[in-house]
């Protein structure tokens, strides 16, 4: 168009201006294209990294799911094994309870527990006596005072229990009349529970609450009854004597043991008097309700 014969100066100037503007627009479009290409490359790299992270998270979740499934299978197997072991132990327990020697074994267990408790009580008594002996050895001896020694009088035993309730747990059914006469002769009121043989164990709690003294014949009561008696007396501070042999003599020894219990020492443990002083303790020691 510039070389055309009819192209004048004004047209040539206008064409130059138009071409100059087209060059600017082409340059701007080229720069914009380059920016878009760079942005596209950046987004492509970010997308690749995001895809890698997603693939890694998916692999980790798959591994966790597989581990949880394996742990669930293992725990189910252990639960089944424990249930089988529990059933086997229950069958073994029923078999042992049905065996003839189960009663004798239970009696020996009760006797062992009673002996352990008695040994602990005697150890405390021994320690207290040694402490008192050492204190007496260090203190100056006062002049002995001459006081008359009281003698047990026949019939005085009837005032020792003073109408308090004596609960006998266990014992032979044929000897209940003898037990009752022995307790009533000592001035007490006789109560009885067979220790879970025929009487319900729920009745034992009410009987223990109503009693003032408890004599537990460990050789002929159930294991649950033994522990109920021991726990109740320990919790309430109620005096209790554990007797091995279910007999009238054993009941008498239990009464003497209860009536000859000493007061609580500094350590808070109930001490028993010696066997030689039991008979005198019956006649000389009146019953005092523990506070």
C-alpha positions as CSV (number, residue, x, y, z in Angstrom):
1,X,0.0,0.0,0.0
2,X,2.9,2.4,0.6
3,X,4.3,1.8,-2.9
4,X,0.9,2.4,-4.6
5,X,0.9,5.4,-6.8
6,X,-2.2,6.8,-5.1
7,X,-0.8,6.5,-1.6
8,X,-0.2,10.0,-0.3
9,X,1.6,11.1,2.8
10,X,-1.4,11.1,5.1
11,X,-2.4,7.6,4.1
12,X,1.2,6.4,4.6
13,X,1.3,8.1,8.0
14,X,-2.0,6.4,9.1
15,X,-0.7,3.0,7.9
16,X,2.5,3.4,9.9
17,X,0.5,4.2,13.0
18,X,-1.7,1.2,12.5
19,X,1.2,-1.1,12.0
20,X,2.9,0.3,15.1
21,X,-0.2,-0.4,17.2
22,X,-0.4,-4.0,15.8
23,X,3.3,-4.6,16.7
24,X,2.5,-3.4,20.3
25,X,-0.5,-5.7,20.5
26,X,1.4,-8.7,19.2
27,X,4.2,-8.1,21.7
28,X,1.8,-7.9,24.6
29,X,0.0,-11.1,23.4
30,X,3.4,-12.9,23.2
31,X,4.3,-11.9,26.7
32,X,0.9,-13.0,28.0
33,X,1.4,-16.3,26.2
34,X,4.7,-16.8,27.8
35,X,3.2,-16.0,31.3
36,X,0.5,-18.5,30.7
37,X,3.0,-21.1,29.6
38,X,5.0,-20.6,32.8
39,X,1.8,-20.6,35.0
40,X,0.7,-23.8,33.3
41,X,4.1,-25.4,34.0
42,X,3.9,-24.3,37.7
43,X,0.4,-25.7,38.1
44,X,1.4,-29.0,36.4
45,X,4.3,-29.4,38.9
46,X,1.9,-28.6,41.8
47,X,-0.6,-31.1,40.5
48,X,2.1,-33.8,40.2
49,X,3.2,-33.2,43.8
50,X,-0.5,-33.3,45.0
51,X,-1.0,-36.6,43.1
52,X,2.1,-38.0,44.8
53,X,0.9,-37.0,48.2
54,X,-2.5,-38.5,47.5
55,X,-0.9,-41.8,46.4
56,X,1.3,-41.8,49.6
57,X,-1.7,-41.2,51.9
58,X,-3.7,-43.9,50.1
59,X,-0.9,-46.4,50.6
60,X,-0.6,-45.4,54.3
61,X,-4.3,-45.8,54.8
62,X,-4.3,-49.1,53.1
63,X,-1.5,-50.3,55.4
64,X,-3.4,-49.0,58.4
65,X,-6.6,-50.8,57.3
66,X,-4.7,-54.0,56.8
67,X,-3.0,-53.7,60.2
68,X,-6.4,-53.1,61.9
69,X,-8.0,-56.0,60.1
70,X,-5.1,-58.2,61.3
71,X,-5.4,-56.9,64.9
72,X,-9.1,-57.5,64.8
73,X,-8.7,-61.1,63.6
74,X,-6.0,-61.7,66.3
75,X,-8.2,-60.2,69.1
76,X,-11.2,-62.3,68.0
77,X,-9.0,-65.4,68.2
78,X,-7.7,-64.4,71.7
79,X,-11.3,-63.8,72.8
80,X,-12.4,-67.2,71.5
81,X,-9.4,-68.8,73.3
82,X,-10.2,-67.0,76.6
83,X,-13.8,-68.0,76.4
84,X,-12.8,-71.7,75.8
85,X,-10.3,-71.4,78.7
86,X,-13.1,-69.9,80.9
87,X,-15.5,-72.7,80.1
88,X,-12.8,-75.3,80.8
89,X,-12.1,-73.6,84.2
90,X,-15.7,-73.5,85.1
91,X,-16.0,-77.2,84.2
92,X,-13.0,-77.9,86.4
93,X,-14.4,-75.9,89.2
94,X,-17.7,-77.8,89.1
95,X,-15.8,-81.1,89.0
96,X,-13.7,-80.0,92.1
97,X,-16.8,-78.9,94.0
98,X,-18.5,-82.2,93.2
99,X,-15.5,-84.2,94.3
100,X,-15.7,-85.8,97.8
101,X,-12.5,-84.2,98.9
102,X,-13.7,-80.6,98.2
103,X,-15.3,-80.2,101.6
104,X,-12.2,-81.4,103.4
105,X,-10.1,-79.0,101.2
106,X,-12.3,-76.1,102.1
107,X,-12.2,-77.0,105.7
108,X,-8.4,-77.0,105.6
109,X,-8.4,-73.7,103.8
110,X,-10.5,-72.2,106.6
111,X,-8.3,-73.7,109.2
112,X,-5.2,-72.3,107.5
113,X,-6.7,-68.8,107.3
114,X,-7.7,-69.0,111.0
115,X,-4.2,-70.1,112.0
116,X,-2.6,-67.3,110.0
117,X,-4.9,-64.8,111.7
118,X,-4.2,-66.3,115.1
119,X,-0.4,-66.2,114.5
120,X,-0.6,-62.6,113.5
121,X,-2.7,-61.8,116.6
122,X,-0.2,-63.6,118.8
123,X,2.7,-61.8,117.1
124,X,1.1,-58.5,118.0
125,X,0.5,-59.6,121.5
126,X,4.1,-60.7,121.8
127,X,5.3,-57.4,120.5
128,X,3.1,-55.5,122.9
129,X,4.2,-57.6,125.9
130,X,7.9,-57.1,125.0
131,X,7.3,-53.4,124.7
132,X,5.6,-53.3,128.1
133,X,8.3,-55.5,129.6
134,X,11.0,-53.1,128.3
135,X,9.1,-50.1,129.7
136,X,8.8,-51.8,133.1
137,X,12.5,-52.6,133.1
138,X,13.4,-49.0,132.5
139,X,10.9,-47.5,134.9
140,X,11.6,-47.5,138.7
141,X,9.7,-50.2,140.5
142,X,7.1,-48.9,142.9
143,X,6.4,-50.5,146.2
144,X,4.0,-53.4,145.7
145,X,0.5,-52.6,147.1
146,X,-1.2,-55.4,148.9
147,X,-4.6,-55.8,147.4
148,X,-7.0,-58.7,147.9
149,X,-7.2,-61.0,144.9
150,X,-10.9,-61.5,143.9
151,X,-11.9,-65.1,143.6
152,X,-14.4,-66.5,141.1
153,X,-17.7,-67.1,142.8
154,X,-20.1,-69.8,141.5
155,X,-23.0,-68.2,139.7
156,X,-20.9,-65.1,138.8
157,X,-20.4,-66.4,135.3
158,X,-24.1,-65.8,134.6
159,X,-23.5,-62.1,134.8
160,X,-20.6,-61.9,132.4
161,X,-22.7,-61.8,129.2
162,X,-25.4,-59.6,130.8
163,X,-28.1,-60.6,128.4
164,X,-26.1,-59.8,125.2
165,X,-26.8,-61.6,122.0
166,X,-24.3,-64.3,121.1
167,X,-24.4,-65.4,117.4
168,X,-23.0,-68.9,116.7
169,X,-22.2,-69.3,113.0
170,X,-21.9,-73.0,112.0
171,X,-22.0,-76.0,114.3
172,X,-23.7,-79.3,114.3
173,X,-27.5,-79.3,114.3
174,X,-27.8,-82.0,117.0
175,X,-25.7,-79.9,119.4
176,X,-27.7,-76.6,119.1
177,X,-29.5,-77.4,122.3
178,X,-26.2,-77.8,124.2
179,X,-25.0,-74.5,122.6
180,X,-28.1,-72.7,123.7
181,X,-27.9,-74.0,127.3
182,X,-24.2,-73.0,127.5
183,X,-24.8,-69.5,126.3
184,X,-28.0,-69.0,128.5
185,X,-26.1,-70.4,131.5
186,X,-23.6,-67.6,131.0
187,X,-26.3,-65.0,130.9
188,X,-26.5,-64.4,127.2
189,X,-29.1,-64.8,124.4
190,X,-28.3,-67.5,121.9
191,X,-28.6,-66.9,118.1
192,X,-27.6,-69.3,115.4
193,X,-26.9,-69.4,111.6
194,X,-25.6,-72.6,110.0
195,X,-23.1,-70.8,107.7
196,X,-24.9,-71.3,104.4
197,X,-25.7,-75.0,104.6
198,X,-29.5,-74.6,104.7
199,X,-30.0,-71.0,105.8
200,X,-29.6,-68.3,103.2
201,X,-26.4,-66.2,103.3
202,X,-28.5,-63.1,103.0
203,X,-29.9,-63.9,106.5
204,X,-26.3,-64.0,107.8
205,X,-25.8,-60.2,107.4
206,X,-28.9,-59.3,109.5
207,X,-27.9,-61.9,112.1
208,X,-24.4,-60.3,112.3
209,X,-25.9,-56.9,112.7
210,X,-28.2,-58.0,115.5
211,X,-25.4,-59.9,117.4
212,X,-23.2,-58.4,120.1
213,X,-20.6,-61.3,120.0
214,X,-19.8,-63.7,117.2
215,X,-18.4,-67.2,117.5
216,X,-17.6,-68.7,114.0
217,X,-17.0,-72.4,113.8
218,X,-14.8,-72.5,110.7
219,X,-14.8,-76.3,110.3
220,X,-18.5,-76.5,109.1
221,X,-19.4,-73.3,107.2
222,X,-19.1,-72.2,103.6
223,X,-16.2,-70.2,102.3
224,X,-18.5,-67.2,101.5
225,X,-20.0,-67.3,105.1
226,X,-16.5,-67.3,106.6
227,X,-15.4,-64.2,104.6
228,X,-18.7,-62.4,105.4
229,X,-18.2,-63.0,109.1
230,X,-14.6,-61.8,109.0
231,X,-15.3,-58.7,106.9
232,X,-18.3,-57.7,109.0
233,X,-16.5,-58.0,112.3
234,X,-13.5,-56.2,110.9
235,X,-15.6,-53.4,109.5
236,X,-17.7,-52.9,112.6
237,X,-15.1,-53.7,115.2
238,X,-17.3,-56.4,116.7
239,X,-15.7,-59.1,118.8
240,X,-15.4,-62.5,117.0
241,X,-13.8,-65.8,118.0
242,X,-12.9,-68.4,115.3
243,X,-13.2,-72.0,116.5
244,X,-12.0,-75.0,114.5
245,X,-13.9,-77.9,116.1
246,X,-17.7,-77.8,116.0
247,X,-18.4,-78.9,119.6
248,X,-19.7,-77.6,122.9
249,X,-16.1,-77.4,124.2
250,X,-15.1,-75.3,121.2
251,X,-18.0,-73.0,121.8
252,X,-17.0,-72.6,125.4
253,X,-13.4,-71.8,124.4
254,X,-14.8,-69.2,122.0
255,X,-16.8,-67.6,124.8
256,X,-13.8,-67.5,127.0
257,X,-11.7,-66.1,124.2
258,X,-14.2,-63.3,123.6
259,X,-14.6,-62.4,127.3
260,X,-10.8,-62.4,127.8
261,X,-10.0,-60.1,124.9
262,X,-7.9,-57.2,126.1
263,X,-8.5,-53.6,125.3
264,X,-7.1,-52.0,122.1
265,X,-3.4,-51.0,122.5
266,X,-1.6,-48.0,121.1
267,X,-1.3,-49.6,117.7
268,X,-5.0,-50.1,117.4
269,X,-4.9,-54.0,117.3
270,X,-7.2,-56.1,119.5
271,X,-5.1,-58.3,121.7
272,X,-6.1,-61.6,123.3
273,X,-5.3,-62.7,126.8
274,X,-3.3,-65.8,127.4
275,X,-5.0,-69.2,127.6
276,X,-4.2,-69.5,131.3
277,X,-6.2,-66.4,132.2
278,X,-9.3,-67.3,130.2
279,X,-11.2,-69.2,133.0
280,X,-10.6,-66.4,135.5
281,X,-11.6,-63.8,132.8
282,X,-15.0,-65.3,132.6
283,X,-15.7,-64.8,136.3
284,X,-14.0,-61.4,136.7
285,X,-14.5,-59.5,133.4
286,X,-18.0,-58.1,133.0
287,X,-19.1,-57.5,129.4
288,X,-18.8,-53.9,128.1
289,X,-20.4,-52.9,124.8
290,X,-17.6,-51.6,122.6
291,X,-17.9,-47.9,121.8
